[in-house]
Amino acid sequence: MYQTFPVEECFLNSLLTKNYSIMKHFMILLVVFTLTACHHSMEPWPSDGDRQDVPMYVRTRSLSGITPFPTTYQFLIFNKENAKFSRFSTNPDPNNPNQMFLKLLPGNYTGYCLTGGEEEDSWIFEENLPPEKIFLKAQKNSKSHNEAKDHLLGTQEFSVNETNEVPVIFDLNRKVGMLRVRIENIPEWMTDLQINLSNIPKQMNLSGEYSGNYTVTKNITIPENGISETDLLVFPPQGNDQAILTLFSNSLVFITPEHPIESIQANQITEIKAVFQEAATPYQVNFTNRLVEWETPVNREEDWKIDPPEKACTGTGNGTELVLNGSFEEKFFENIPAYWILDAAAKEYPRTAISVTSPVQEGNKAVLIEGKTYIYQDIPIVGGKCYQLHLYINAPHSDARWKCYSTWRKGSTSLSSNQLQSSVYEGKTNGYINFYENKIFRAPSDANKLRIEIRNYNDPVSGQGIYIDAVSVQAID
């Protein structure tokens, strides 16, 4: 019924089975080792030790004493094998300012070298983007874009091998132009004169092409003996576009007419002299653009003659109050203070104006506005005349966000009003503050209204509104 085997035969079978198992495992390991060895010999894995120190040299005819020698260079290296960019920020060798080194794997590359791109927010960059989609852009300040830096750009095709005997040389060319604005006969009482240069490209791609438009705003340099000279670096306008130049003063509500600059070109200087006239004369602007390379003597356009504005306003209000219900003592109509308008058109959440008896600045009442809303009143005024303003705000909550957003107006059109408005969000106050501090402002010559407007930016949470009281506008006789 059962088959029997001798003891020796059982032992031999057991030994053969074990050896077969050992041999099987050995063969598997041998195959894996062979495959791994073959892979290593055919396609070695890159490591940092495989990277070569590749010398990069820069040279240019565009550098001069006008701007300092760059302290940092941006290299954007396109790897033709994987179609990806790598970005490097590199400082020159102190002993050889034209030489730098990059660690790169062997391969074929297209390199781009730029100056003036140290800040991260000046780039639109992703490693998979093509060169025409990677941009170096003018950076923003709180209100507008700043002028450009002294950007130079060079491109080079190169390969990296084990010897690196051939150096990589980038010939850099300046990609910005300079507008030099010389202003003469500046009145002593004009202390906040600024330059606006609009219709300027805001960015440049790696191919050296410009796009977009923005406005550069810059304070003039401090005048000496009534003369100021201010330089602006900008990307040059393209095609039929022309840069537009204006001068303005917020405190004097003064702005010149727009004046086109016929041409701004890379690595060239365009100079214009603006002269304030001793007596009022018609505006005269005659432009003939003359451009020169950066290293040569500067030629300039013909003079631009400008009528000066009226002097700054002085004095005190004449006692005749132009704001109706400025202390909010009168009754509310449909939950809105008399003679005022509350923005309550949107119904997503409550926007309210509440009559309160505490806290107050003057009289017995004030108004509290809650929710993301604003309250305003349009006041008839005379263009060119001076007015004294005061307006009290109390924002007790720690998360308060509000602005005074008053505007000069010609009918329904808003005019230049920066001097009347908050430049940033205002926050918590220590009791009531006088936002205008009884300052005096001159209305634009074509204004016929002054809109006093206060905006609250907080959500409609009880206790997070702002209190308004003692609003006053009086003419200066």
Solvent accessible surface area in square Angstrom, and as a share of the most:
residue,aa,sasa,rsa
1,M,221,0.99
2,Y,184,0.70
3,Q,148,0.66
4,T,119,0.69
5,F,104,0.43
6,P,80,0.50
7,V,121,0.70
8,E,129,0.58
9,E,70,0.32
10,C,68,0.41
11,F,140,0.58
12,L,95,0.47
13,N,79,0.41
14,S,53,0.34
15,L,81,0.40
16,L,104,0.52
17,T,92,0.53
18,K,129,0.55
19,N,73,0.38
20,Y,154,0.59
21,S,48,0.31
22,I,117,0.60
23,M,113,0.51
24,K,110,0.47
25,H,114,0.51
26,F,115,0.48
27,M,94,0.42
28,I,95,0.48
29,L,124,0.62
30,L,83,0.41
31,V,79,0.46
32,V,85,0.49
33,F,143,0.60
34,T,64,0.37
35,L,117,0.58
36,T,84,0.49
37,A,48,0.37
38,C,58,0.35
39,H,63,0.28
40,H,119,0.53
41,S,87,0.56
42,M,150,0.67
43,E,114,0.51
44,P,89,0.56
45,W,181,0.63
46,P,86,0.54
47,S,62,0.40
48,D,96,0.50
49,G,73,0.70
50,D,57,0.29
51,R,95,0.35
52,Q,38,0.17
53,D,80,0.41
54,V,4,0.02
55,P,20,0.13
56,M,0,0.00
57,Y,63,0.24
58,V,5,0.03
59,R,136,0.50
60,T,42,0.25
61,R,198,0.72
62,S,6,0.04
63,L,37,0.19
64,S,35,0.22
65,G,86,0.83
66,I,68,0.35
67,T,21,0.12
68,P,119,0.75
69,F,90,0.37
70,P,23,0.14
71,T,104,0.60
72,T,18,0.11
73,Y,1,0.00
74,Q,3,0.01
75,F,0,0.00
76,L,0,0.00
77,I,3,0.01
78,F,47,0.20
79,N,29,0.15
80,K,101,0.43
81,E,120,0.54
82,N,84,0.43
83,A,60,0.47
84,K,79,0.34
85,F,4,0.01
86,S,55,0.36
87,R,65,0.24
88,F,55,0.23
89,S,78,0.50
90,T,19,0.11
91,N,100,0.51
92,P,23,0.15
93,D,45,0.23
94,P,130,0.82
95,N,143,0.73
96,N,52,0.27
97,P,63,0.40
98,N,62,0.32
99,Q,28,0.12
100,M,4,0.02
101,F,103,0.43
102,L,7,0.03
103,K,100,0.42
104,L,8,0.04
105,L,42,0.21
106,P,60,0.38
107,G,15,0.15
108,N,66,0.34
109,Y,9,0.03
110,T,12,0.07
111,G,0,0.00
112,Y,19,0.07
113,C,0,0.00
114,L,0,0.00
115,T,3,0.01
116,G,12,0.12
117,G,0,0.00
118,E,76,0.34
119,E,67,0.30
120,E,122,0.55
121,D,92,0.47
122,S,2,0.01
123,W,17,0.06
124,I,71,0.36
125,F,53,0.22
126,E,110,0.50
127,E,78,0.35
128,N,103,0.53
129,L,46,0.23
130,P,55,0.35
131,P,31,0.20
132,E,81,0.36
133,K,110,0.47
134,I,0,0.00
135,F,32,0.13
136,L,1,0.01
137,K,58,0.24
138,A,5,0.04
139,Q,37,0.17
140,K,149,0.63
141,N,69,0.36
142,S,103,0.66
143,K,127,0.54
144,S,27,0.18
145,H,28,0.12
146,N,59,0.30
147,E,48,0.22
148,A,5,0.04
149,K,78,0.33
150,D,25,0.13
151,H,5,0.02
152,L,1,0.00
153,L,16,0.08
154,G,4,0.04
155,T,71,0.41
156,Q,61,0.27
157,E,98,0.44
158,F,23,0.10
159,S,72,0.46
160,V,6,0.04
161,N,73,0.37
162,E,133,0.59
163,T,88,0.51
164,N,30,0.15
165,E,140,0.63
166,V,124,0.71
167,P,60,0.38
168,V,5,0.03
169,I,51,0.26
170,F,0,0.00
171,D,69,0.36
172,L,4,0.02
173,N,93,0.47
174,R,5,0.02
175,K,42,0.18
176,V,0,0.00
177,G,0,0.00
178,M,5,0.02
179,L,0,0.00
180,R,37,0.14
181,V,0,0.00
182,R,72,0.26
183,I,0,0.00
184,E,31,0.14
185,N,71,0.36
186,I,10,0.05
187,P,23,0.15
188,E,167,0.75
189,W,75,0.26
190,M,7,0.03
191,T,120,0.70
192,D,47,0.24
193,L,4,0.02
194,Q,35,0.15
195,I,0,0.00
196,N,38,0.19
197,L,0,0.00
198,S,32,0.21
199,N,46,0.24
200,I,0,0.00
201,P,6,0.04
202,K,72,0.30
203,Q,26,0.12
204,M,1,0.00
205,N,7,0.03
206,L,1,0.01
207,S,64,0.41
208,G,12,0.12
209,E,104,0.47
210,Y,35,0.13
211,S,45,0.29
212,G,36,0.35
213,N,87,0.44
214,Y,18,0.07
215,T,44,0.25
216,V,1,0.00
217,T,40,0.23
218,K,60,0.25
219,N,98,0.50
220,I,21,0.11
221,T,65,0.38
222,I,156,0.79
223,P,52,0.33
224,E,134,0.60
225,N,154,0.79
226,G,20,0.19
227,I,61,0.31
228,S,2,0.02
229,E,76,0.34
230,T,1,0.01
231,D,47,0.24
232,L,0,0.00
233,L,22,0.11
234,V,0,0.00
235,F,0,0.00
236,P,6,0.04
237,P,21,0.13
238,Q,78,0.35
239,G,81,0.77
240,N,155,0.79
241,D,68,0.35
242,Q,70,0.31
243,A,1,0.01
244,I,38,0.19
245,L,0,0.00
246,T,11,0.06
247,L,0,0.00
248,F,22,0.09
249,S,2,0.01
250,N,33,0.17
251,S,59,0.38
252,L,7,0.03
253,V,24,0.14
254,F,20,0.08
255,I,96,0.49
256,T,6,0.03
257,P,58,0.36
258,E,127,0.57
259,H,9,0.04
260,P,54,0.34
261,I,1,0.00
262,E,85,0.38
263,S,32,0.20
264,I,5,0.03
265,Q,81,0.36
266,A,36,0.28
267,N,27,0.14
268,Q,39,0.17
269,I,1,0.00
270,T,0,0.00
271,E,20,0.09
272,I,0,0.00
273,K,30,0.13
274,A,0,0.00
275,V,23,0.13
276,F,2,0.01
277,Q,36,0.16
278,E,155,0.70
279,A,68,0.53
280,A,93,0.72
281,T,48,0.28
282,P,107,0.67
283,Y,87,0.33
284,Q,75,0.33
285,V,41,0.24
286,N,87,0.45
287,F,32,0.13
288,T,66,0.38
289,N,28,0.14
290,R,121,0.44
291,L,47,0.23
292,V,17,0.10
293,E,75,0.33
294,W,5,0.02
295,E,82,0.37
296,T,62,0.36
297,P,117,0.74
298,V,50,0.29
299,N,72,0.37
300,R,86,0.31
301,E,1,0.00
302,E,83,0.37
303,D,45,0.23
304,W,0,0.00
305,K,80,0.34
306,I,0,0.00
307,D,25,0.13
308,P,42,0.26
309,P,19,0.12
310,E,109,0.49
311,K,131,0.55
312,A,48,0.37
313,C,24,0.14
314,T,108,0.63
315,G,47,0.45
316,T,100,0.58
317,G,18,0.17
318,N,62,0.32
319,G,58,0.55
320,T,81,0.47
321,E,75,0.34
322,L,55,0.27
323,V,6,0.04
324,L,94,0.47
325,N,18,0.09
326,G,9,0.09
327,S,22,0.14
328,F,0,0.00
329,E,63,0.28
330,E,82,0.37
331,K,161,0.68
332,F,48,0.20
333,F,137,0.57
334,E,162,0.73
335,N,117,0.60
336,I,48,0.24
337,P,1,0.01
338,A,9,0.07
339,Y,124,0.47
340,W,11,0.04
341,I,92,0.46
342,L,16,0.08
343,D,29,0.15
344,A,36,0.28
345,A,85,0.66
346,A,30,0.23
347,K,169,0.71
348,E,131,0.59
349,Y,64,0.24
350,P,88,0.55
351,R,45,0.17
352,T,51,0.29
353,A,6,0.04
354,I,73,0.37
355,S,48,0.31
356,V,23,0.13
357,T,100,0.58
358,S,84,0.54
359,P,48,0.30
360,V,49,0.28
361,Q,75,0.34
362,E,79,0.35
363,G,54,0.52
364,N,113,0.58
365,K,65,0.28
366,A,0,0.00
367,V,0,0.00
368,L,17,0.08
369,I,0,0.00
370,E,25,0.11
371,G,1,0.01
372,K,86,0.36
373,T,4,0.02
374,Y,63,0.24
375,I,0,0.00
376,Y,30,0.12
377,Q,11,0.05
378,D,51,0.26
379,I,2,0.01
380,P,105,0.66
381,I,15,0.08
382,V,95,0.55
383,G,26,0.25
384,G,21,0.20
385,K,68,0.29
386,C,15,0.09
387,Y,4,0.01
388,Q,37,0.16
389,L,0,0.00
390,H,45,0.20
391,L,1,0.00
392,Y,44,0.17
393,I,0,0.00
394,N,11,0.06
395,A,0,0.00
396,P,60,0.38
397,H,52,0.23
398,S,86,0.55
399,D,88,0.45
400,A,6,0.04
401,R,104,0.38
402,W,1,0.00
403,K,35,0.15
404,C,0,0.00
405,Y,71,0.27
406,S,0,0.00
407,T,12,0.07
408,W,0,0.00
409,R,29,0.11
410,K,108,0.46
411,G,28,0.27
412,S,100,0.65
413,T,79,0.46
414,S,61,0.40
415,L,37,0.19
416,S,61,0.40
417,S,6,0.04
418,N,71,0.36
419,Q,34,0.15
420,L,1,0.00
421,Q,36,0.16
422,S,10,0.07
423,S,72,0.47
424,V,88,0.51
425,Y,103,0.39
426,E,46,0.21
427,G,34,0.33
428,K,125,0.53
429,T,15,0.09
430,N,150,0.77
431,G,34,0.33
432,Y,37,0.14
433,I,67,0.34
434,N,28,0.15
435,F,45,0.19
436,Y,5,0.02
437,E,112,0.50
438,N,71,0.37
439,K,109,0.46
440,I,41,0.21
441,F,16,0.07
442,R,36,0.13
443,A,2,0.01
444,P,14,0.09
445,S,100,0.65
446,D,70,0.36
447,A,5,0.04
448,N,71,0.36
449,K,68,0.29
450,L,0,0.00
451,R,44,0.16
452,I,1,0.01
453,E,8,0.04
454,I,0,0.00
455,R,66,0.24
456,N,3,0.01
457,Y,50,0.19
458,N,12,0.06
459,D,74,0.38
460,P,48,0.30
461,V,75,0.43
462,S,104,0.67
463,G,46,0.44
464,Q,33,0.15
465,G,1,0.01
466,I,0,0.00
467,Y,37,0.14
468,I,0,0.00
469,D,0,0.00
470,A,1,0.01
471,V,6,0.03
472,S,7,0.04
473,V,0,0.00
474,Q,38,0.17
475,A,10,0.08
476,I,17,0.09
477,D,137,0.71
